[in-house]
Amino acid sequence: MSKKELDHEVVVGLEKSFKILRPVYPIVKAEDGEILDGDHRKEAAPITYEKYCVVLKGVTSEKDKLLYKLHLNYRREVPKKEREKHLTRLAEILEGEGVPRQEMVSALAKITPFTDRYIRELLPEKYKYVEKAPPHAELPPHTKIVTPPTIIKPSWEERKAVMKAPISKMELEVITELMAEGLSLEMNREFCLESTIPDAYHSDKNLAIFIDGEVHMGKEDRDERLRELLQKRYGCKILVVRYKEYSKLAKEEIKQKIKEAISE
């Protein structure tokens, strides 16, 4: 990464951190000395980090370097263009090794920490799924070949505009009534995590509220994993209130629990 590509604000923040705390994370380098993780830390404290690094023996190919960069940077926010560039270049390398374009998304999902959907959004159009037409030689005699209509996929902005988080009658009434009582809550506050939109969010307390009814039964492990990630990445406090079925008594109990959590 060149100096032009570095985020100056991040470098300044790291310089301040290093004055208060000692450097904690080492720089990770390939065998030839290329930095795979830690360009900003090196810029912030060049003398310290000249020796404070880990060299990965045997990591010399462009493919291996890209894989390490994608995995090492998975734990933090990375500019979309940077991740798009790395995934695209890795796809080009895999294609050169013989991976068909129509299998590229699944091939990348197997060797990187990202989901199929996320990879498909970042890759160029040529690597997105292309349905194979059956060879004409295998068709029965006199079979009429019909060209299917072209399907124009909506853009991400168009899909996002119509996306709505599922919300039950219980969740809707609890949240709207609490808002009417003066609590500052937001509905459908979107976080950059897979399927992780709390039913309500209190910004002053950084409190993400989940009201779990029947639709969440059997999905407790998935919900817990995503909410733990939300807590780690954004520092949110998590409040989960569960109920079995809709009733006015259950609704009042849920509202009271939310009020108590906000007043703490």
matplotlib code that plots the C-alpha trace (Angstrom):
import matplotlib.pyplot as plt

x = [0.0, 1.5, 1.5, -1.2, -3.5, -3.0, -5.8, -4.0, -6.7, -6.0, -2.2, -2.7, -5.0, -2.4, 0.4, -1.7, -2.4, 1.2, 2.1, -0.5, -0.1, 2.7, 2.2, 0.3, -0.2, 2.9, 3.2, 2.8, 5.1, 5.5, 8.9, 10.0, 9.3, 6.0, 3.6, 0.4, -1.0, 0.1, 0.9, -0.8, 1.0, 4.3, 3.7, 2.7, 5.8, 8.4, 11.3, 9.4, 7.7, 10.9, 11.7, 8.3, 7.0, 6.2, 7.6, 5.6, 8.1, 6.9, 4.4, 5.8, 3.2, 0.7, -2.2, -1.0, -0.4, -3.9, -5.4, -3.5, -4.5, -8.2, -8.1, -5.9, -8.1, -11.4, -11.6, -11.8, -13.4, -11.7, -12.6, -14.9, -12.8, -9.7, -11.5, -13.1, -9.6, -8.2, -11.1, -11.1, -7.4, -7.7, -10.5, -8.3, -5.6, -8.0, -9.4, -5.8, -5.6, -8.6, -11.6, -14.6, -16.1, -19.6, -18.0, -15.8, -18.1, -18.3, -14.6, -13.7, -16.2, -14.3, -10.9, -11.9, -14.0, -16.8, -20.2, -21.3, -23.6, -21.0, -18.5, -21.0, -21.7, -18.1, -16.9, -17.1, -20.1, -18.1, -17.6, -21.2, -23.3, -23.9, -26.3, -24.9, -27.0, -27.2, -25.2, -27.5, -26.1, -27.8, -31.2, -33.8, -34.3, -36.6, -36.5, -37.2, -34.6, -36.1, -33.9, -34.9, -35.7, -32.9, -33.4, -32.2, -31.2, -32.1, -29.2, -28.2, -29.7, -33.0, -33.0, -32.1, -35.0, -37.6, -35.9, -37.8, -36.9, -39.6, -41.5, -44.4, -47.5, -46.0, -42.7, -44.6, -47.0, -44.3, -41.9, -44.5, -46.2, -42.9, -42.0, -45.4, -44.5, -41.4, -38.6, -36.1, -36.0, -35.2, -36.8, -34.9, -31.5, -29.3, -25.8, -23.2, -23.7, -25.4, -29.1, -28.5, -31.1, -32.5, -36.2, -35.3, -32.2, -31.6, -28.7, -28.0, -27.5, -26.1, -28.7, -29.9, -33.2, -34.5, -38.0, -38.1, -41.3, -42.2, -40.3, -37.0, -37.7, -35.0, -32.7, -31.3, -27.7, -27.7, -29.2, -26.8, -23.8, -24.9, -25.7, -22.4, -20.7, -22.8, -21.7, -18.0, -17.9, -20.1, -19.9, -23.7, -25.4, -27.8, -31.3, -33.2, -36.8, -38.6, -42.3, -44.3, -47.4, -49.0, -51.1, -51.6, -50.0, -46.9, -46.7, -46.8, -44.1, -41.9, -42.3, -41.4, -38.2, -37.2, -37.9, -35.8, -32.9, -32.9, -33.1, -30.1]
y = [0.0, 3.3, 6.4, 8.0, 5.1, 5.4, 7.0, 10.0, 10.2, 6.5, 7.2, 10.2, 8.2, 5.4, 7.9, 9.1, 5.6, 4.6, 7.6, 6.4, 2.6, 0.5, -1.0, -4.3, -5.9, -6.8, -6.1, -9.2, -9.5, -12.0, -13.7, -11.0, -8.2, -7.0, -5.8, -7.9, -6.3, -3.1, -0.4, 2.3, 1.0, 1.1, 4.7, 5.8, 4.3, 3.3, 2.9, 0.6, -1.5, -2.0, -4.8, -5.5, -7.8, -11.4, -12.8, -15.6, -18.1, -19.6, -16.9, -15.6, -16.0, -13.2, -15.6, -16.4, -12.7, -11.8, -14.6, -13.4, -9.8, -10.8, -13.0, -10.6, -7.6, -9.4, -8.4, -4.7, -2.2, -2.0, 0.3, -1.5, -0.6, -2.2, -5.5, -5.4, -5.1, -8.0, -10.3, -9.5, -10.1, -13.4, -14.4, -13.6, -15.9, -18.7, -18.4, -18.7, -21.9, -23.3, -22.4, -21.7, -18.3, -19.6, -21.4, -18.4, -17.1, -20.5, -21.1, -17.8, -18.5, -21.7, -20.0, -16.6, -15.6, -14.0, -15.2, -16.0, -13.0, -10.6, -11.9, -11.8, -8.1, -7.1, -9.2, -7.9, -9.0, -11.6, -13.7, -13.7, -16.8, -17.7, -20.6, -23.2, -24.0, -27.8, -28.8, -28.9, -32.4, -33.8, -32.4, -34.8, -34.5, -31.7, -30.0, -26.3, -24.1, -21.2, -18.4, -17.4, -13.7, -11.5, -10.9, -7.5, -7.8, -4.7, -2.7, -2.9, 0.5, -0.7, -3.8, -2.0, 0.5, -2.3, -4.3, -4.4, -6.1, -8.6, -7.2, -8.8, -7.3, -7.5, -5.8, -3.0, -2.2, -2.3, 0.0, 2.5, 2.7, 3.3, 6.0, 7.6, 7.6, 9.7, 7.1, 7.9, 4.7, 4.1, 1.3, -0.6, 0.8, -0.9, -2.2, -3.6, -7.1, -10.1, -10.0, -8.1, -5.3, -4.9, -4.3, -1.0, 1.0, 3.6, 5.7, 7.4, 4.1, 2.4, -0.3, -2.8, -4.3, -7.6, -8.8, -12.5, -14.4, -17.6, -16.7, -16.9, -20.4, -22.9, -20.0, -19.1, -20.2, -18.1, -15.0, -15.3, -15.4, -12.4, -10.4, -11.2, -9.9, -6.8, -6.3, -6.8, -4.6, -1.7, -2.0, -2.2, -3.3, -6.1, -6.6, -9.7, -10.1, -13.3, -14.1, -17.2, -15.6, -12.2, -10.9, -7.5, -8.8, -10.0, -6.7, -4.7, -6.9, -6.4, -2.6, -2.6, -4.6, -2.2, 0.8, -0.7, -1.4, 2.2, 3.7, 1.8]
z = [0.0, -1.1, 1.2, -1.1, -0.2, 3.5, 5.6, 7.3, 10.0, 11.0, 11.1, 13.4, 15.7, 15.9, 16.7, 19.6, 20.8, 20.7, 23.0, 25.5, 25.1, 23.6, 20.2, 20.6, 17.2, 15.1, 11.4, 9.3, 6.3, 3.4, 3.0, 0.6, 3.1, 1.6, 4.4, 4.4, 7.5, 9.3, 6.7, 8.9, 12.1, 10.2, 9.1, 12.6, 14.3, 11.7, 14.1, 16.5, 13.8, 11.8, 14.3, 15.7, 12.9, 12.0, 8.7, 7.1, 5.7, 2.4, 1.6, -1.7, -4.4, -5.2, -4.5, -1.0, -0.3, -1.3, 0.8, 3.9, 3.3, 3.0, 6.2, 8.3, 7.5, 8.0, 11.6, 10.9, 8.5, 5.1, 2.2, -0.2, -3.2, -1.6, -0.8, -4.3, -5.8, -3.8, -4.5, -8.2, -8.6, -6.7, -9.1, -12.0, -10.6, -9.9, -13.5, -14.7, -12.6, -14.4, -12.2, -14.5, -14.2, -13.3, -10.3, -9.2, -6.4, -4.6, -5.1, -3.4, -0.6, 0.2, 0.7, 2.1, 5.2, 3.1, 2.2, -1.4, -1.5, -0.3, -2.9, -5.7, -5.0, -5.2, -8.2, -11.8, -13.8, -15.7, -12.6, -11.5, -12.1, -15.7, -16.4, -18.7, -21.7, -22.5, -25.7, -28.7, -29.6, -26.5, -27.4, -28.9, -32.7, -33.9, -30.5, -30.7, -29.0, -27.3, -26.1, -22.6, -22.0, -20.6, -16.9, -15.8, -12.1, -10.0, -8.6, -5.0, -4.4, -5.9, -3.8, -0.7, -1.2, -1.0, 1.7, 5.0, 8.2, 9.3, 12.3, 14.1, 15.6, 19.1, 18.1, 16.2, 19.0, 21.8, 19.9, 18.7, 22.1, 23.8, 21.3, 21.9, 25.6, 24.9, 24.6, 21.8, 19.8, 16.2, 14.1, 11.5, 12.4, 9.9, 10.9, 8.4, 9.5, 7.8, 8.7, 12.0, 12.3, 15.9, 16.4, 18.1, 18.9, 21.7, 20.5, 23.9, 25.6, 22.4, 23.2, 20.5, 21.4, 20.1, 20.7, 19.9, 19.2, 17.4, 14.3, 16.2, 17.6, 16.4, 15.3, 18.8, 17.9, 14.7, 16.5, 19.4, 17.0, 15.0, 18.1, 19.7, 16.5, 16.7, 20.3, 19.5, 16.4, 17.5, 21.3, 21.5, 24.6, 23.7, 25.2, 24.2, 25.3, 24.4, 24.4, 23.4, 21.9, 21.5, 24.5, 26.1, 29.3, 27.5, 25.7, 28.9, 30.4, 27.4, 27.5, 31.2, 30.6, 27.9, 30.1, 32.9, 30.6, 29.3, 32.7, 34.1]

ax = plt.figure().add_subplot(projection="3d")
ax.plot(x, y, z, "-o")
ax.set_aspect("equal")
plt.show()
